[in-house]
Amino acid sequence: MAEKGAYTYDYPRPMVTVDAVILSLREGKRHVLLIRRARPPFLGAWALPGGFVEIDEPLEEAVARELAEETGLTGLELRQLHTFGDPGRDPRGRSISVAYWGEAPPDATVAGGDDAAEAGWFPLDALPALAFDHDKIVKYLNKVG
């Protein structure tokens, strides 16, 4: 049996996060779900729902958990979209995010929770400035979907 710490190494370890791009058809237009951040960094800015992956948590469970905690949405089919990992995407340090996307019904209601001050639907063609590199994630979904 290996000693505790036997598998550590001297290379930096990035943070792993998940982000959810949830679309909904509202008033005849595609909308995306955003949360207003209640904590730094980007305090008060709009962002995609998401957060850190727990050490023993599968990615699919992490994104569903974060979505439920921050918006109240549950039971959506979430599909992996792409991995985003440009250096500097998070001012707290090296961060790699696995983005997922899904669709919510037009009558889905949301409310901010956990570290989200509020949650709301925004037309894809009229988004506010987004925290981190979330504008890049939304643009990627528009390009492939």
N, C-alpha and C positions, 0 to 999 in steps of 0.2 A: 504494500500500500504506500502511495506517495505521501510525502510530508505536506502539511498545509503550506501553500505558497510555492510548491515545487514547479508549478506551471506559470509562474510569473516571468516576465521578461522586461528588458530595459526600454522597449519601444513605447512611445506615447499611445494612450488608448483613447479613441474618440468616444464621444457621447452618441448614443443611438436613440433616435426619436421616430415618431410616426406622425403623419399629418393626414387629415381627411378632407377631400374635396367632394362635398355633397351638393349635387345639383337638384333643382326642382323647377318644374314648369309652372310659372305664376303669371297671371295676367297676359298670357300668350308669349312670354319671354322666359328664357333660361336665366335662373337665378342661382347664386352660389351662397352657401351658408358660411358666415363669418362670426367670429367672437371678438369682443373687445377685451384686450388683455388687462387683467387686474393686478399684475405684478411686473416688475422689471425683468428682463429688458423690454423695451418698447411699451412701457406702461401707458395704457389708454389707447394704444394703436389697435387697428383691426388686423386679424390674422385668421388663418385656417384653424379649425379645432385640431388639437394634437398635443403631444408631450412626450416625456421620457418613457422608454421601455424599461420595465422592471427586470431585474437580473434573471429571474426564472420564468419570464412571461413570453409566450409566443407572440410574434408580431401582430397576427390577426386579432388576438385577444387584447393587445395593447391599444390598437386603434379603435376597437369597439368600446373599450373602457373609457378612453379619453373622450370619444364622441359623446358617450352617455353622461359622463361627469360634467362636461362643459356645456352641453346643449340640451340634454334630456332625451335625445334621439336614440332609440334602440331598435334592433331587429332588422336593420338594413343589410342588404347584400353588399359587401365591400370587396372591391377587386384591386389588386396591386397595380399601381400605375407606373411608377418609376422610382429610382433612388436618386436623391439629390445630396451632393456632398462637397460642393465647392468650398475651399477654405474661406473663412471669414463670413460664412452664412449666419453664424450665431456669435455675438460678441462675448459669450461666456466661455468659448473655447471651440475646439474642433468637434463638429457635429455632422452626423450622417443621418438623413431622414428618409424613411421608406414611406412614400405617399400612396394612399389608397383613394379610390373614388367610388361613389355610389349615387343612387338617385332616391329622392324622398318624394312622397306623394304631394300634390299641390296643397293639400290641407294640413300638412305636417306643421305642428307648432313647436317652437323652441324657446328655451329660456336659459340665460347664463347661469352657470353653476361652477363650483370648485374655484379655479383660478381665472374664470371668465366672468367679467363684470356684467356682460350682456351678450346676447346672440341674436342674429338677424339675417334676413335674406336680402341679397343685393343683386341687381341685374348685372349680368356678365359684362355688358357694355358700359357700365357706370360704376366701377368699383372704386372705393376709396384707396388711398395709399395703404399698402400692406406691410406688415412687419416681416423681418427676416428676408427670405427669398421667395415668399409665398406668391408674389406676382409671377415669378418664373414658373412655379408649380401650376398655377391656374392656366397660364399661357400654354404650357406643355399639354395639359389635358385638352384645351381647345384645338391644338394642332393635331393630336392623334384621335380625338373623339369628336 
